[in-house]
Amino acid sequence: MNESGRVEAFSDGVFAIAVTLLVLDIKVPKTAEGDSLWQALGAQWPSYAAYVVSFLVVGIMWVNHHQLFSYVARVDRKLMFLNLLVLMVVSAVPWPTAMLAEYLREDASSHAAAAVYSLVMVLMAAAFQALWWHLTRTGHLFDARVDVEAARATRVRFALGSLGYPITVGLAFVSAPLTLAAHGLLALYYGFNQVPVPTRPDQAAP
């Protein structure tokens, strides 16, 4: 396995642990005598909603991370640290997810929880963007298939796509459920409208 493969394999492990930890915050409901288990299950809808959105966010981030590293032939020290920064934020996602699920139906507390959740997503987007900017700065870490000039030209579009996350921080002080829904829509956007790695026309597709 080359150095790029080792970095990706380590990253895959962190992503896998992060999505696994998400489901551990959905607890088995407790019911008093005579209460309905269905009702208790339904009352936990904030946990389900937060789990689904965060799973989409982390899962689509993993897909994009894997797609990106499939074009990386070698790594340098700075790339490894930037990748660690991405993983540090990804591994923290279960914490704001659990907090938002806990306080989603509260009044003042829901806004704070949604703001913290959004700030973590801002950090994750910024870390991934820093990774992309480093890779495209010289292009020397890419393999021969990548059109480095075209890849560098996508920096602006990549940055513009990240503007949605700071907006959700402001939205958090309006409505926590709307903020969670906005993050779900952003995740779907990046799932279906990601910035592809441009390749040279004379190079075969992977």
C-alpha positions in Angstrom: 0.0 0.0 0.0 1.4 3.4 -0.9 1.4 6.4 1.4 -1.8 7.8 -0.1 -3.5 4.5 0.5 -2.4 4.4 4.1 -3.8 7.9 4.8 -7.1 6.9 3.1 -7.3 3.7 5.1 -6.7 5.5 8.4 -9.3 8.1 7.4 -11.9 5.4 6.5 -11.5 4.0 10.0 -12.2 7.4 11.6 -15.2 8.0 9.4 -16.6 4.5 10.2 -16.2 5.1 14.0 -17.9 8.5 13.7 -21.0 7.2 12.0 -21.2 4.3 14.4 -21.1 6.6 17.4 -24.0 8.6 16.0 -26.5 5.7 16.5 -25.3 5.1 20.0 -27.0 8.3 21.1 -30.5 6.9 20.2 -31.5 5.4 23.5 -34.1 2.6 24.1 -37.1 4.6 25.5 -38.3 3.8 29.0 -42.0 3.7 29.6 -44.1 3.9 32.8 -46.7 1.3 33.5 -49.6 1.7 31.1 -47.7 4.0 28.8 -47.4 3.1 25.1 -44.0 2.2 23.7 -45.1 3.6 20.3 -45.7 6.9 22.0 -42.3 6.8 23.7 -40.6 5.9 20.4 -42.4 8.8 18.6 -41.3 11.2 21.3 -37.6 10.6 20.4 -38.0 12.0 16.9 -35.3 14.7 17.5 -32.8 11.9 18.0 -33.9 10.2 14.7 -33.8 13.5 12.8 -30.4 14.5 14.1 -29.0 11.0 13.4 -30.2 11.0 9.8 -28.8 14.4 9.0 -25.5 13.8 10.6 -25.2 10.4 9.0 -25.8 12.1 5.6 -23.2 14.8 6.4 -20.5 12.4 7.5 -21.3 9.8 4.9 -21.3 12.2 2.0 -18.1 13.8 3.3 -16.6 10.2 3.3 -17.7 9.7 -0.3 -16.1 13.0 -1.4 -13.0 12.3 0.6 -12.6 8.9 -1.0 -13.2 10.4 -4.5 -10.5 13.0 -3.9 -7.9 10.6 -2.6 -8.4 8.2 -5.5 -6.5 10.9 -7.5 -3.7 11.5 -4.9 -0.6 9.6 -5.8 1.6 10.8 -2.9 1.4 12.7 0.3 3.5 15.3 2.1 3.6 16.3 5.7 1.2 19.3 5.3 -1.4 17.2 3.6 -1.3 14.7 6.4 -1.8 17.4 9.0 -4.6 18.9 7.0 -6.3 15.5 6.7 -5.9 15.1 10.4 -7.7 18.4 10.9 -10.6 17.1 8.7 -10.8 13.9 10.8 -10.6 15.8 14.1 -13.8 17.7 13.1 -15.5 14.6 11.7 -14.9 12.6 14.8 -16.4 15.4 16.9 -19.8 15.4 15.0 -21.5 12.9 17.3 -21.2 15.4 20.2 -23.2 18.4 18.7 -25.5 15.8 17.2 -26.4 14.5 20.6 -26.7 18.0 22.0 -29.0 19.2 19.3 -31.2 16.1 19.6 -31.4 16.7 23.4 -32.4 20.4 23.1 -34.2 20.6 19.8 -37.6 21.1 21.4 -36.4 23.6 23.9 -36.7 27.4 23.4 -33.5 29.3 24.1 -31.3 26.2 24.5 -32.3 24.9 21.1 -30.8 28.0 19.4 -27.5 27.5 21.3 -27.4 23.8 20.4 -28.1 24.5 16.7 -25.5 27.2 16.6 -22.8 24.9 18.0 -23.9 22.2 15.5 -23.6 24.7 12.7 -20.2 26.0 13.9 -18.9 22.4 13.8 -20.1 22.1 10.2 -18.4 25.4 9.3 -15.1 24.0 10.7 -15.5 20.8 8.8 -16.2 22.6 5.5 -13.2 24.9 6.1 -10.9 22.0 6.9 -11.9 20.1 3.7 -11.5 23.3 1.7 -8.0 23.8 3.1 -7.2 20.2 2.1 -8.4 20.9 -1.5 -6.5 24.2 -1.7 -3.3 22.6 -0.6 -3.7 19.8 -3.2 -4.4 22.2 -6.0 -1.7 24.8 -5.0 1.1 23.0 -7.0 -0.7 19.8 -8.0 2.5 17.8 -7.4 0.6 15.3 -5.1 -1.9 14.3 -7.8 -1.4 11.5 -10.2 -1.0 12.0 -14.0 -4.7 11.9 -14.7 -5.5 15.2 -13.0 -5.6 18.5 -15.0 -4.0 20.6 -12.4 -4.9 24.0 -13.9 -8.5 23.0 -14.2 -8.5 21.7 -10.6 -7.0 25.0 -9.4 -9.8 26.9 -11.2 -12.4 25.1 -9.1 -11.2 26.8 -5.9 -13.7 29.6 -6.2 -16.7 27.3 -6.8 -15.5 25.2 -3.9 -15.4 28.2 -1.6 -18.8 29.5 -2.8 -20.3 26.2 -2.0 -19.1 26.5 1.6 -20.9 29.8 2.2 -24.1 27.9 3.1 -22.7 26.7 6.4 -22.0 30.2 8.0 -25.6 31.1 7.0 -26.9 28.2 9.1 -25.2 29.7 12.2 -27.5 32.7 11.8 -30.5 30.5 11.0 -29.8 28.7 14.3 -31.1 31.7 16.2 -34.3 31.7 14.2 -35.3 28.0 14.3 -33.3 24.9 15.4 -35.5 22.5 13.4 -35.0 24.6 10.3 -31.3 24.7 10.9 -31.2 20.9 11.0 -33.2 20.7 7.8 -30.9 23.1 6.1 -27.9 20.9 7.0 -29.7 18.0 5.5 -30.3 19.9 2.3 -26.6 21.0 2.2 -25.6 17.4 2.6 -27.8 16.3 -0.3 -26.4 19.2 -2.4 -22.8 18.0 -1.9 -24.0 14.5 -2.6 -25.4 15.2 -6.0 -23.6 18.4 -7.0 -20.0 17.8 -5.8 -17.0 19.5 -7.4 -15.4 16.8 -9.5 -11.6 16.4 -9.8 -10.9 17.5 -13.4 -9.0 15.0 -15.5 -6.9 15.3 -18.7 -8.8 14.3 -21.8 -6.0 12.0 -22.8 -6.1 10.1 -19.5 -8.4 7.1 -19.0 -11.0 7.3 -16.3 -10.2 5.4 -13.1 
